[in-house]
Amino acid sequence: MRPWYLGAVRLFPSYGGPIASSRHSVSHHVSITRPARYFSVSATWLAQRSKTASELEQRIATIPLERFRNFCIVAHVDHGKSTLSDRLLELTGTIQPGGNKQILDKLDVERERGITVKAQTCSMLYSHKGEDYLLHLVDTPGHVDFRAEVSRSYASCGGAILLVDSSQGVQAQTVANFYLAFSQGLQLVPVINKVDLPSADPGRALEQLRTTFELDTEKAVLVSAKTGLNVEQVLPVVIEQIPCPVGDHLKPLKLLLVDSWYHDYKGVILLVRIFDGQIKAGDHVTSFATGLKYIVGEVGIMYPDQTPQTVLRAGQVGYIHFNPGMKRSQEAKVGDTYTHVGMESHVQPLPGFEEPKSMVFVAAFPVDQGSYQHLEDSINQLVLNDRSVTLQKESSEALGAGWRLGFLGMLHCSVFEDRLRQEHGAHVIITPPTVPFKVIWTDGKETVIQNPAEFPELDRNFVSQLQEPFVLVTITVPEEYLGTVIKLCEANRGEQKEMQFFTATQVILNYELPLAQLVDDFFGKLKGATKGYASLDYEDAGWRSSNILKLQLLVNKIPVDAVSRVVHASQVDKIGRQWVTKFKEHVDRQMFEVIIQAAAGKRIVARETIKPFRKDVLQKLHASDISRRRKLLEKQKEGRKKLKAVGNISIDHKAFQKFLAK
């Protein structure tokens, strides 16, 4: 008798009933009770899921374009965007009440830090005055590093909820998000959150919105997303104030690629906004940017997870993936326009988005070179879903093979590092952040250099000018800390552009700062100086001519390539002293003298010396002559000179790890 499972696997009705063949017929001894029971559970579950999906699709099919609303929630960091999203999803029945918190924050690092890193989307069905509405919600990041995510979200929306914390009021990123939305012509709905807090002052927040942005606050909604207070008033205001999307499902297909992410089995999945026409599985589509053609494998909406649909039509936001799948994430160019094959001449491509530029660069090395391949696979896996990270291979004599990574900002860098450690278990050494600089040569050519090792030291005669990037910083701060913040900005080579009192107690400061100073924990220093009350936003302000030098660390007059940095001439002495003092703590004593120096060009700016181990050569002498003592000491000195000449100091990786630790 054969075991039961050898026959049972031939009997799954999901393949259209029993599968029999002359070679593998089912024995009458075989018990099929167990697989039949397992199948009945699966069939019920699949039927329920199919029924739910079909009911959802039938409801959506009856909703005309005039009852579509696409909107996003924008706010400063920690003003409660994701919590409000949860309440709206519960209110519309998209998720069950009392479930997971921050359902749209899908990364571990997002839940751990309580911030949104990646814009997430969800469709909702809502009944208003007896009619169904299809609402599409985008939860956006609040931190300035992820402004590109917010900008892309606006492209798929007709309006935005401008959320303000009633205890904090208008902050820097609130200002930035308002002007970004205003420039794109979006309708803004003001909502004041956290009105249940003892320190809440909704009147002040409303006054700030009125005076700063000239918004009509008569219809502003005062809510507490945490407790659910007044949240039911938000969606009716959204429906009344935010216009429906413009489009025609009878025209040729025109869709905008808003975002994409990588799936191990399906390949690249695209998040799209349909402007005209409709798309369904089996359609042949082509990209305007790459010219490549694909066959659509599946279309659907996020409800809140991927829910397949038969068709997506004009005005909707949903996902599509291809069959065979798109395997290279580089093919999915965000901002690209797609249409049906053969209709290219009838469709005008959409303008797309400006690609975000990397502003902060770090070098990453494995702690153990044996784990290089694992770290490379981990980095490549993360870059598949975050193409704003730039990647370039690099090698160091001290730390071995590694990579130079470019990020949008310091938080972006920190989040990427956390994901490497948490999701992939990688052990990695990250060097301090650096910024690019520009070299203008005497023949008029310009070169942007990202690696300090490439700084032109030997051919300075051919350099006409050196430039470094500057940023325009917007700081909102309580009036009592104004003097402290101005001192901090001046100490970091800042140049004041504007100062504005937008309430009796709140000040907006505009400064131009070197990007190199901003990435050197300027935000942490600002928070410390103002007890956490200040907020900061920045944007690129171009290149400025600057007196910059390459600072490097020498150990016994040999440069340590892992520790080099391009700094302003005014910072050289201070940073050089910090380097040699810190590095001395982590280098072991040797049998010969070790000299640690910081050098800027040919000038030594700081030095520390590690004394050698010393054998007591006079120990065996008791009542000897002074000349005998001198002879032994001179012999020892000669031996040390010879040892120093042939000796090669080896610095342990742990010393670099401790030195480079932030």
HUQUIBEL-V543820 format. One line per field, one symbol per residue. ss: DSSP state (H for helix, E for strand, - for the rest). burial: 1 if it has 9 or more other C-alpha atoms within 8 Angstrom, else 0. A space follows every 10 residues. Layout:
# HUQUIBEL-V543820
ss->???
burial->???
This chain:
# HUQUIBEL-V543820
ss->---HHHHHHH H-HHH----- ---------- --HHHHHHHH HHHHHHHHHH HHHHHHHHHH H---HHHEEE EEEE------ HHHHHHHHHH H--------- -------HHH HHH------E EEEEEEEE-- EEEEEEEEE- ---HHHHHHH HHHHH---EE EEEEE----- -HHHHHHHHH HHH---EEEE EEE------- -HHHHHHHHH HHH------- EE-E----E- -HHHHHHHHH H------E-- ---EEEEEEE EEE---EEEE EEEEEE-EEE ---EEEE--- --EEEEEEEE EE---EEEE- EEE---EEEE EE------HH H-----EEEE ---HHH---- ---------E EEEEEE--HH HHHHHHHHHH HHHH-----E EEEEEE---E EEEEEEE--H HHHHHHHHHH HHHH---EEE ---E--EEEE E----EEEE- -HHH-----H HHEEEEEEEE EEEEEEEEHH HHHHHHHHHH H---EEEEEE E----EEEEE EEEEHHHH-- -HHHHHHHH- ----EEEEEE EEEEE--EEE EEEEE--EEE EEEEEEEEHH HHHHHHHHHH HHHHHH---- ---EEEEEEE --EEEEEEEE ---------- -----HHHHH HHHHHHHHHH HHHHHH---- --HHHHHHHH --
burial->0001001101 1100000100 0000000001 0000110010 0000000000 0010001010 0010101111 1111111011 1111111111 0101100000 0101100011 1000110111 1111110000 0111111111 1110111011 1111011111 1111111011 1111111101 1100011111 1111100001 1101110111 1000001001 1111100111 1101011110 0111101110 0111111111 1100011111 1111111111 1011111100 0011111111 1111011111 1111111111 1110110010 0101111111 1011001000 0100000111 1111111000 1100100110 0111100111 0001110111 1111111111 0110110111 1000011111 1011111111 1000000011 0100100000 0011011111 1111111100 1101100111 0111110010 1100011111 1111111110 0100011011 0001111100 1010000111 1111100001 1101111100 0110011011 1111011011 1111111111 0001111111 1100000000 0000000010 0110010001 0011000000 1010111011 00
